[in-house]
Amino acid sequence: MPPELPVEQITRSILYLRGQRVILDSDLAAIYGVTTGRFNEAVKRNIERFPEDFMFRLTAKEYGVLTSQTAISKLGRGGRRQLPWAFTEHGAIQASNVLNSPRAIAMGTYVVRAFVQLRDLIVSDKAMAQKLNELEHKLENHDDAIVAILSAIRQLMNPPTTKRRAIGFTAKL
């Protein structure tokens, strides 16, 4: 059995591009224990298994944003010569099937778990945000009620400013 990468480490490789979670070809190659060139060769030989909803090539602008935010080497500087491929969850699994090595098969499970863990985290964040909004709304209502109660107490504490007539009969002399 190959050495295992923690799911959290794989999760850090997952990016959000074009409205979906993806993993770059170089990261998948490292996870599956092959070079990026070998990985991309296997994908090209089996391109019919990768429809456009499984993988897509990054644009120069997308890649430029990634290189400015992370430690990815720029094109033509001893690193990549072509723009990277981005694989969706389904594409990452298909890639492990195409490589068909024991490590790729074993790591495919961890890649799936990483995508699922990220999906669960996003769902829990949305649920937590919803609960915080509800709590904030309740607090706003409670604040209004507390202000009204304090105002009523202050009115009761202050003696009336107008003189009241005495109760009963009084004779004026």
ROLO-919984 format. One line per field, with one value per residue: x, y, z of N, C-alpha, C in turn; residue number from 1; residue in one letter. Coordinates in Angstrom, 1 decimal, padded with zeros to 4 digits, m for minus. Layout:
<atoms>
n_c1	X_...
n_c2	Y_...
n_c3	Z_...
ca_c1	X_...
ca_c2	Y_...
ca_c3	Z_...
c_c1	X_...
c_c2	Y_...
c_c3	Z_...
num	NUM_...
residu	a_...
</atoms>
This chain:
<atoms>
n_c1	000.9_000.6_002.3_000.2_m001.5_m002.7_m006.2_m006.7_m004.5_m004.7_m007.1_m006.3_m005.2_m007.3_m009.0_m011.1_m012.5_m014.1_m016.6_m016.6_m015.2_m011.9_m008.9_m005.5_m003.6_m000.9_m000.9_m002.6_m001.0_001.2_m000.1_m001.0_001.5_003.1_004.9_004.1_004.1_003.9_001.4_m000.2_000.2_m001.1_m003.7_m004.2_m004.0_m006.3_m008.4_m011.1_m012.4_m012.7_m014.8_m015.8_m016.9_m015.5_m012.8_m010.8_m008.9_m006.9_m007.2_m004.9_m005.2_m006.4_m004.4_m002.4_m003.4_m003.3_m000.5_000.3_m000.7_000.1_002.9_003.5_005.4_006.2_005.1_007.5_009.7_011.5_009.7_006.5_005.4_003.1_m000.3_m002.0_m004.1_m007.3_m009.0_m012.2_m014.1_m015.1_m013.4_m010.9_m011.2_m011.6_m009.1_m007.5_m008.3_m007.4_m004.7_m004.2_m002.4_m001.3_m000.9_m002.3_m004.9_m005.4_m005.1_m007.1_m009.4_m008.9_m008.9_m011.5_m012.6_m011.5_m012.8_m015.5_m015.3_m014.7_m017.0_m018.9_m017.9_m018.4_m021.2_m021.8_m020.8_m022.6_m024.9_m024.2_m023.9_m026.5_m027.7_m026.4_m027.4_m030.1_m029.9_m028.9_m031.0_m032.9_m031.7_m031.8_m034.5_m034.9_m033.3_m034.8_m037.1_m036.0_m035.1_m037.6_m038.7_m036.9_m037.3_m040.0_m039.6_m038.0_m039.8_m041.6_m040.0_m039.4_m040.9_m044.1_m044.3_m046.2_m048.5_m050.8_m054.2_m055.5_m057.1_m060.5_m062.6_m062.1_m062.1_m062.1_m060.7
n_c2	m001.2_002.3_005.1_007.2_010.2_012.8_013.6_016.2_017.5_017.0_018.4_021.0_021.4_021.7_023.9_026.8_027.4_028.9_028.6_026.1_023.3_022.4_020.5_020.9_019.6_019.1_018.9_016.7_014.8_014.6_013.6_011.1_010.0_010.3_011.9_015.2_015.4_012.6_012.1_013.8_012.7_010.2_011.1_012.4_010.2_008.9_010.7_010.6_009.8_012.0_014.3_017.8_018.7_017.3_018.1_021.0_023.3_025.8_029.4_031.9_034.2_033.2_031.4_033.2_034.6_032.6_032.1_034.4_034.3_032.0_029.7_028.8_028.2_030.5_030.4_029.2_029.5_027.5_025.9_025.0_024.5_024.6_025.7_024.7_021.8_021.7_019.6_018.4_017.0_014.5_014.2_013.9_011.4_009.8_010.2_008.7_006.2_006.0_006.1_003.7_002.6_001.0_002.9_005.2_004.2_003.6_006.2_007.6_007.2_008.8_011.3_011.6_011.7_014.1_016.0_015.6_016.2_018.9_019.8_019.3_021.0_023.5_023.5_023.3_025.8_027.5_026.8_027.6_030.4_031.0_030.5_032.3_034.7_034.4_034.5_037.1_038.6_037.9_039.1_041.8_042.2_041.7_043.7_046.0_045.5_045.5_048.1_049.4_048.5_049.5_052.2_052.5_051.9_054.0_056.1_055.4_055.8_058.5_061.3_062.7_065.7_067.6_069.4_067.7_067.8_067.7_065.0_064.7_066.8_070.2_073.2_076.5_079.3
n_c3	000.0_m000.8_000.6_002.6_001.9_004.0_004.1_004.5_003.4_000.7_000.3_000.5_m002.0_m003.6_m005.7_m006.4_m009.3_m012.1_m011.0_m009.9_m007.9_m008.3_m009.2_m009.9_m012.7_m012.1_m009.3_m009.0_m010.3_m008.5_m006.2_m007.2_m007.6_m010.0_m012.7_m013.9_m016.6_m017.4_m016.3_m017.8_m020.4_m020.1_m019.8_m022.2_m024.0_m023.4_m023.9_m024.6_m022.4_m020.8_m020.7_m021.2_m018.8_m017.0_m017.1_m017.8_m019.7_m018.2_m018.6_m019.8_m018.2_m015.9_m015.0_m014.6_m012.4_m010.5_m010.4_m009.3_m006.7_m005.5_m005.1_m007.7_m010.6_m013.2_m016.7_m019.0_m017.5_m016.8_m015.6_m016.3_m019.7_m020.9_m020.5_m017.5_m016.8_m015.4_m013.1_m012.4_m009.7_m010.7_m012.9_m011.7_m010.4_m012.7_m013.8_m012.0_m012.7_m015.3_m015.0_m013.6_m011.8_m008.7_m006.7_m007.7_m007.8_m005.1_m004.0_m005.2_m003.7_m001.5_m002.7_m003.5_m000.9_000.0_m001.6_m000.8_001.9_001.7_000.5_002.5_004.4_003.3_003.2_005.9_006.7_005.4_006.8_009.4_009.0_008.4_010.9_012.5_011.4_012.1_014.9_015.2_014.3_016.3_018.5_017.8_018.0_020.7_021.8_021.2_022.8_025.3_025.5_025.5_027.9_029.8_029.4_030.3_033.0_033.8_033.5_035.5_037.7_037.8_039.4_038.9_037.0_036.9_039.2_041.2_041.9_045.1_046.5_047.4_049.5_049.8_051.6_050.6_052.1
ca_c1	000.0_001.4_002.1_m001.1_m001.5_m003.9_m007.2_m006.6_m003.4_m005.3_m008.1_m005.6_m004.9_m008.5_m009.2_m012.4_m012.4_m015.2_m017.8_m016.6_m014.0_m011.0_m007.6_m004.7_m002.9_000.4_m001.3_m003.1_000.2_001.9_m000.9_m001.0_002.8_003.7_005.3_003.0_004.2_003.4_000.0_m000.9_000.2_m002.1_m005.0_m004.3_m004.2_m007.6_m009.1_m012.5_m012.9_m012.7_m015.6_m015.4_m017.3_m014.5_m011.6_m010.7_m007.6_m006.9_m006.8_m003.7_m005.5_m006.6_m003.1_m001.7_m003.9_m002.8_000.9_000.6_m001.2_000.8_004.3_003.5_006.4_005.5_005.3_008.7_010.8_012.0_008.5_005.5_005.5_001.7_m001.3_m002.4_m005.5_m008.0_m009.9_m013.3_m014.1_m015.2_m012.2_m009.9_m011.4_m011.3_m007.6_m006.9_m008.7_m006.6_m003.3_m004.2_m001.3_m001.8_m001.0_m003.4_m006.2_m005.5_m005.2_m008.4_m010.4_m008.6_m009.3_m013.0_m012.9_m011.2_m013.9_m016.6_m015.0_m014.8_m018.4_m019.5_m017.5_m019.1_m022.6_m021.9_m020.6_m023.8_m025.9_m023.8_m024.2_m028.0_m028.0_m025.9_m028.4_m031.3_m029.6_m028.7_m032.4_m033.5_m031.0_m032.3_m035.9_m034.7_m032.8_m036.0_m037.9_m035.2_m035.2_m039.0_m038.8_m036.1_m038.0_m041.1_m039.1_m037.6_m041.0_m042.2_m039.1_m039.5_m042.2_m044.8_m043.9_m047.4_m049.1_m052.1_m055.1_m055.7_m058.3_m061.4_m063.2_m061.3_m062.8_m061.2_m061.1
ca_c2	000.0_003.4_006.0_007.9_011.7_013.1_014.2_017.7_018.0_017.0_019.4_022.3_021.5_022.0_025.3_027.2_028.1_028.9_028.2_024.7_022.9_021.6_020.3_021.1_018.4_018.9_018.4_015.3_013.9_014.4_012.8_009.8_009.5_010.3_013.2_015.9_015.0_011.3_012.2_014.4_011.8_009.2_011.7_012.6_008.9_008.5_011.9_010.4_009.6_013.3_015.4_019.1_018.9_016.6_018.8_022.1_024.0_027.2_030.5_032.6_035.1_032.3_030.9_034.4_034.9_031.5_032.3_035.6_034.0_030.8_029.5_028.1_028.9_031.1_029.6_029.5_029.8_026.2_025.1_024.5_025.1_024.8_026.0_023.5_021.3_021.6_018.5_018.4_015.7_013.3_014.1_013.4_010.0_009.2_010.2_007.6_005.0_006.0_005.7_002.3_002.1_000.7_004.2_006.0_003.6_003.9_007.7_008.0_007.2_010.0_012.5_011.7_012.1_015.5_016.7_015.4_017.0_020.3_020.1_019.3_022.2_024.6_023.3_023.7_027.2_028.2_026.6_028.4_031.7_031.2_030.5_033.6_035.7_034.3_035.0_038.5_039.1_037.8_040.1_043.1_042.3_041.7_045.0_046.9_045.2_045.9_049.6_049.8_048.2_050.5_053.5_052.4_051.9_055.4_056.9_055.1_056.3_060.0_061.7_063.5_067.1_068.5_069.2_067.1_068.3_066.8_064.2_065.0_068.1_071.2_074.5_077.6_080.4
ca_c3	000.0_m000.9_001.8_002.5_002.1_004.7_003.3_004.6_002.5_m000.6_000.3_000.3_m003.4_m004.4_m006.0_m006.9_m010.6_m013.0_m010.3_m009.4_m007.3_m009.2_m008.7_m011.1_m013.2_m011.3_m007.9_m009.1_m010.6_m007.2_m005.4_m007.8_m007.7_m011.3_m013.1_m014.5_m018.0_m017.5_m016.0_m019.0_m021.5_m019.9_m020.0_m023.7_m024.7_m023.1_m023.9_m024.7_m021.0_m020.1_m021.3_m020.7_m017.4_m016.1_m017.0_m018.7_m019.6_m017.6_m019.5_m019.3_m017.1_m014.7_m014.6_m014.0_m011.0_m009.6_m010.2_m008.4_m005.4_m005.0_m005.5_m009.0_m011.4_m014.4_m017.9_m019.7_m016.5_m016.3_m015.1_m017.3_m021.0_m021.4_m019.4_m016.8_m016.9_m014.1_m013.1_m011.4_m008.8_m011.5_m013.7_m010.8_m010.3_m014.0_m014.0_m011.3_m013.5_m016.5_m014.7_m013.3_m010.9_m007.4_m005.9_m008.2_m007.4_m003.6_m003.7_m005.7_m002.6_m000.7_m003.5_m003.3_000.5_000.1_m002.3_000.0_003.1_001.3_000.2_003.8_005.1_002.7_003.6_007.3_006.8_005.1_007.9_010.5_008.6_008.6_012.3_013.0_010.9_012.9_016.2_015.1_014.2_017.6_019.4_017.5_018.6_022.2_022.1_021.2_023.9_026.5_025.5_025.9_029.3_030.5_029.2_031.2_034.3_034.0_033.6_036.8_038.7_037.9_039.9_037.9_037.0_037.2_040.5_041.1_042.9_046.2_046.4_048.5_049.5_050.5_051.6_050.5_053.0
c_c1	000.9_001.3_000.9_m000.9_m002.8_m004.9_m007.1_m005.5_m004.0_m006.4_m007.5_m005.2_m006.1_m008.8_m010.6_m012.2_m013.7_m016.5_m017.8_m015.2_m013.2_m009.7_m006.7_m004.0_m001.6_000.1_m001.8_m001.9_001.0_001.2_m000.9_000.4_003.5_004.1_004.1_003.0_003.6_001.9_m000.7_m000.9_m000.9_m003.5_m005.2_m004.6_m005.6_m008.6_m010.6_m013.2_m013.1_m013.5_m015.3_m015.9_m016.4_m013.2_m011.6_m009.3_m007.7_m006.6_m005.5_m004.0_m005.7_m005.3_m002.3_m002.1_m003.4_m001.3_001.2_000.2_m000.5_002.2_004.4_004.5_005.7_005.9_006.7_009.9_011.3_010.9_007.7_005.7_004.1_000.8_m001.8_m003.8_m006.0_m009.0_m010.9_m013.2_m014.2_m014.0_m011.0_m010.0_m011.1_m009.8_m007.0_m007.2_m007.8_m005.2_m003.2_m003.0_m001.9_m001.9_m002.1_m004.8_m006.4_m005.8_m006.5_m009.5_m010.1_m009.0_m010.8_m013.3_m012.6_m012.3_m015.1_m016.5_m015.2_m016.2_m019.2_m019.2_m018.2_m020.6_m022.7_m021.6_m021.8_m024.8_m025.5_m024.1_m025.7_m028.3_m027.6_m026.9_m029.6_m031.1_m029.5_m030.1_m033.1_m033.0_m031.6_m033.7_m035.8_m034.2_m033.9_m036.8_m037.2_m035.3_m036.5_m039.2_m038.1_m036.7_m039.2_m040.7_m038.6_m038.8_m041.6_m041.3_m039.2_m040.9_m042.8_m044.4_m045.0_m048.0_m050.5_m052.9_m055.3_m057.0_m059.2_m061.9_m062.3_m062.1_m061.8_m061.6_m060.8
c_c2	001.2_004.3_007.0_009.4_012.0_013.8_015.7_018.3_018.0_018.1_020.8_022.5_021.8_023.5_025.6_028.0_027.9_028.3_026.7_024.4_022.0_021.4_020.3_019.7_018.1_018.4_017.0_014.3_013.6_013.5_011.3_009.2_009.4_011.7_013.9_015.5_013.6_011.3_012.7_013.5_010.8_009.8_011.9_011.3_008.4_009.7_011.7_010.1_010.9_014.3_016.7_019.4_018.1_017.3_019.9_022.7_025.4_028.2_031.1_033.5_034.3_031.8_032.1_034.7_033.8_031.7_033.4_035.3_032.9_030.7_028.7_028.9_029.4_030.2_030.1_029.7_028.4_025.3_024.6_025.2_025.3_025.1_024.7_023.1_021.4_020.5_018.6_017.1_014.5_013.1_013.5_011.9_009.3_009.1_009.0_006.3_004.8_005.6_004.3_001.8_001.9_002.0_005.0_005.4_003.8_005.3_008.2_008.1_008.5_011.3_012.7_012.2_013.6_016.3_016.7_016.3_018.5_020.7_020.2_020.6_023.4_024.6_023.8_025.2_028.0_028.0_027.5_029.9_032.0_031.3_031.8_034.7_035.7_034.8_036.5_039.2_039.1_038.9_041.5_043.3_042.4_043.1_046.0_046.7_045.7_047.5_050.1_049.6_049.2_051.9_053.6_052.5_053.3_056.3_056.7_055.7_057.8_060.4_062.6_065.0_068.0_068.3_068.7_067.8_067.3_066.2_064.6_066.4_069.0_072.5_075.6_078.7_081.7
c_c3	000.0_000.4_001.5_002.7_003.0_003.8_003.3_003.7_001.1_m000.7_000.0_m001.2_m004.2_m004.5_m006.4_m008.1_m011.4_m012.3_m009.8_m008.8_m008.2_m008.6_m010.0_m011.4_m012.4_m009.9_m008.0_m009.4_m009.3_m006.3_m005.9_m008.0_m009.0_m011.6_m013.8_m016.0_m018.3_m017.3_m017.3_m020.2_m021.3_m020.2_m021.5_m024.4_m024.4_m023.0_m024.0_m023.4_m020.2_m020.9_m020.6_m019.3_m016.4_m016.0_m018.1_m018.6_m019.1_m018.7_m019.0_m018.2_m015.8_m014.1_m014.0_m012.6_m010.0_m009.3_m009.3_m006.9_m004.7_m005.5_m006.8_m009.9_m012.7_m015.6_m018.5_m018.8_m016.0_m015.7_m016.3_m018.6_m021.6_m020.2_m018.8_m017.1_m015.5_m014.2_m012.0_m010.6_m009.7_m012.4_m012.9_m010.6_m011.6_m014.2_m013.2_m012.0_m014.7_m016.2_m014.3_m012.6_m009.5_m006.5_m006.4_m007.8_m005.9_m003.3_m004.2_m004.6_m001.7_m001.4_m003.3_m001.9_000.7_m000.5_m001.4_001.3_002.8_001.1_001.6_004.6_004.6_003.1_005.1_007.5_006.4_006.2_009.1_010.2_008.8_010.0_012.9_012.6_011.8_014.3_016.2_015.1_015.5_018.5_019.1_018.1_020.1_022.6_022.2_022.4_025.2_026.6_025.9_027.4_030.2_030.5_030.2_032.6_034.7_034.2_035.0_037.9_038.9_038.4_038.9_038.1_037.2_038.6_040.3_042.2_044.0_046.1_047.6_048.4_050.3_050.4_051.5_051.4_052.5
num	1_2_3_4_5_6_7_8_9_10_11_12_13_14_15_16_17_18_19_20_21_22_23_24_25_26_27_28_29_30_31_32_33_34_35_36_37_38_39_40_41_42_43_44_45_46_47_48_49_50_51_52_53_54_55_56_57_58_59_60_61_62_63_64_65_66_67_68_69_70_71_72_73_74_75_76_77_78_79_80_81_82_83_84_85_86_87_88_89_90_91_92_93_94_95_96_97_98_99_100_101_102_103_104_105_106_107_108_109_110_111_112_113_114_115_116_117_118_119_120_121_122_123_124_125_126_127_128_129_130_131_132_133_134_135_136_137_138_139_140_141_142_143_144_145_146_147_148_149_150_151_152_153_154_155_156_157_158_159_160_161_162_163_164_165_166_167_168_169_170_171_172_173
residu	m_p_p_e_l_p_v_e_q_i_t_r_s_i_l_y_l_r_g_q_r_v_i_l_d_s_d_l_a_a_i_y_g_v_t_t_g_r_f_n_e_a_v_k_r_n_i_e_r_f_p_e_d_f_m_f_r_l_t_a_k_e_y_g_v_l_t_s_q_t_a_i_s_k_l_g_r_g_g_r_r_q_l_p_w_a_f_t_e_h_g_a_i_q_a_s_n_v_l_n_s_p_r_a_i_a_m_g_t_y_v_v_r_a_f_v_q_l_r_d_l_i_v_s_d_k_a_m_a_q_k_l_n_e_l_e_h_k_l_e_n_h_d_d_a_i_v_a_i_l_s_a_i_r_q_l_m_n_p_p_t_t_k_r_r_a_i_g_f_t_a_k_l
</atoms>
